[in-house]
């Protein structure tokens, strides 16, 4: 997986989390500063190792 940063049409920054097969699995909110988007990406990278699964399929 990888994070892909993109500029929006109004000059903000957004990122997608893209799977190895190219499918977008998550899209961020729009950020006014690239550093804010990067801070969020780093936070996600740090915390996903301890993420739990909430299985509501049963």
N, C-alpha and C positions, 0 to 999 in steps of 0.2 A: 504494500500500500504506500501511497505517497500523498502529500498535501500539495495542491496546485493553487498558487496565488494568481488572481486576475484582477484587473482594473474594471470597475463598472463604468457604465456610460456617463455617470455624473461625477466621476473622479474619485470614487471611494474604492476600497479594496475588499475583496471577498475571497474565501478559499473553499475549495472542494477537497474532500477526502476521496481519493480514487483508488479502486481495487486494482490488483494486478491485471485483471482482464479488461481494464479501461472503464468499468462502470463506476459512475459517481454514487457513492454510498452515503455521503453527507455533504451539506452545503452550509456555510456559516452565514451569520448576519453580515451586513455591510459595515465596514469600519472606515472612519474618516482618516485614520493613520495606519500606515503599513506596520509600524511597530506594535500597534495594538493587536492586529491580526496575528503577527508573529508571536506575541506574548500568549495569545490564546492557543495557538498551535503547540507551543512549548508546554503549556499547562495540560493540554490533552495528552501529549506524549508522556508526560510524567505520571498522570493519573490513570491511564488506561490499563496499566499493568495490574492495578488493584480493583478494576471495575468488576462489579458483580453482574450476574444474569438474573433478570426478573422474568421467569418463565410463566406467562399468563395463558398458555395454550391449553391448560387442563381445566 
